């Protein structure tokens, strides 16, 4: 099942699998055009997330996006479940946004 959330300033997509070989069957239709357009992605996730498991989502997204030439930064919060979504210190997120905004302006 493919699920997507579109927020005010981000798009978060993930796939869930049922009896599928993730390494060969995983496809995200919109990933190649996003990488080709040079859109950087930042992901903040917990390694104990039961809602959007790291191994079934970001761990698949990151290498695929990089293989397409995309820029992706992943920040993994040790021991964290799905909430809270942000970081105690948001500086790494702000720095990412500033760095990539400067490249496009």
N, C-alpha and C positions, 0 to 999 in steps of 0.2 A: 504494500500500500504506500502511496506517495503522499506526503503531507507537506504543505507549505504554509508559512505564516508571513504576511507582509506587514511590517510595522512602519512607523513614521520614518525611520531612517535606515532600515535594514530589511533584508530578505533572508529568512531562515528556512532552508529546505532540508528535509531528510527523508530517507527511505527506510521502511521496515521490511524485514524479510521473513518468509515462512517457507522453510525447506528449500531455500535457494542458495547456490554456491555464490557467496558474495563477491569473491574476487573475479569471477568471470561473467556474472549476470548483472552486476550493478551498473546502472545507466542513469545519468541525470541529463535529460535532453537539453536543458538550457545552460549547462555548464560550459560547453565549448564557446558559444557566442559571448558569454560573460568574460571568459579568459581572453578571447580575441580582442574584446573591446578594452582590455587593460583595466578592468574593474578589480581593485584589491578587496580582499575579504579578510575580516578579522572575526575570529570565533573565540568566545569565552565559554568554557564548558567545565563541568565537574567530572572527575574520573569515577564517581560513584553515582552518576545520574541514572535513575531507573526509568525516567520518562523518555529521554533521548540518549540512549546508551552511547558512550564515547566510541566503543569498538564497532558499533553498527552504523555510525554516522560520521562524525568528524574524522575518525581514523581512516575512513574510506574516502571522504571528500578531499582531505589535504593532499595525499599523493596524486589523486586523479587531477585535481586543479593544477598542481605543480607540473604534472606531465603535459598539460595543455598550455604551459607557459604562463599560467596565472600566478599572481602574487597572493599568498595567504599567510596570515600570522595566526597561530593557535596558542591560546593561553589556557592551560589546564589547571583547574583548582583542585589540589589534592584533597581527597576525602569529601568533596562537595557533591551533593545531590543536585536536583534541578534548580533549586532556589538557594540562596539569592542569585540573581542573574549577573550582577556586576561584580566589581572588585572592591575591596576595602579602600584601596588607593586606585582611582581611575586613571592615573597618569599614563600607564602603558596604552590605554585605549585612546586618550586624548592625543598622545604623541603620534600614534598610528594615523589618526584622522588628520592631524596637522601636516605630517610628512606627505601623505598622499594627496591632500588638498593642494599643497604647494606645487606638486608635480603637474596638476591639471589646470592651475591658474596662470 
